[in-house]
């Protein structure tokens, strides 16, 4: 954690998925952390229960366990700036921020706030996007609401609630579907918001780290998910989506695909291509990440992006004897897979 920066977590999920239950649990758990919660929604479920000390005219409410709660009456940027300022002046004490979005929100613009605005970037570090999915209603919500699919695409960690209300086979089906949409987010079932605090905070989902955490089994060639993969050392066309015998095939518009190559990239070509792609398709590109092998570089290059915003960093050196190669994962809405594959292919040396 960069010293001095306040870690921020975005909590998203469809209406009724249990965000408030999870938040109450986190706030009341005795972990000794002071948390500021920013609620981006109005509704019966607001955290106005016994954990709040008093409701004042001020939008920021101190809780009896030292946490802070505020409801956004203006935009997120100014609320974050005001909280950071009060903290600097010693008027408020908190160690991290949790932003609870409305059930129908796209977490994209919320995440972008942390990158676009210099003042915010100097005070906060976006840690991760957590998405709650309600096992009972998820399939129909994912079928009918693009916001629900976007929330899954954005997630660094997925919590599945209410699994006790459905058959294990239905949970299995849902897990499979979510994995197709977002292979990089670990999933776990949660019961009434009971999640160990270690699985909620400091997940470093937005860190530019040299490990690209995609479930390795998901990427194994020969596994039933092989159609997400595309090796350039074989001359086969990327396989079309296969129907798993035990799983219903959902043709969701939020999809992921993985690009891997052992050939190095030409840095200038890749930069031009990715720059052009995000200009055109940025709004549909939810999250993308990669560990790249660049021609002439002794070190790994790590890149990631949210919508049109993209950043890269030099990672560690390639270890002696380590097989060099690039691995990228793209998660987005109706992304032009062929355009991406062809373009990335042309950036290889």
Secondary structure, DSSP 8 states (H G I E B T S, - for coil): --TT-EEEEEEEE-TTSSHHHHHHHHHHS-S---EEEEE---STTSS-STTB----SSSEEEBTTS-EEEE-SS-HHHHHHHHHHHHHTTS---SEEEEE--TT--HHHHHHHHHH-HHHHHHEEEEEEEEEEETTTHHHHHHH-HHHHHHHHH-SEEEEE-GGGS-HHHHHHHHHHHHHH-TTSEEEEESTT---GGGTS---TTS--S-----HHHH-TTSTTGGG---SSS----------TTS-----SEEEEEEEESS-B-HHHHHHHHHHHHHHHGGGEEEEEEEE-BTT-SEEEEEEEETTEEEEEEEEE--TT----EEEEEEEES--HHHHHHHHHHTB-
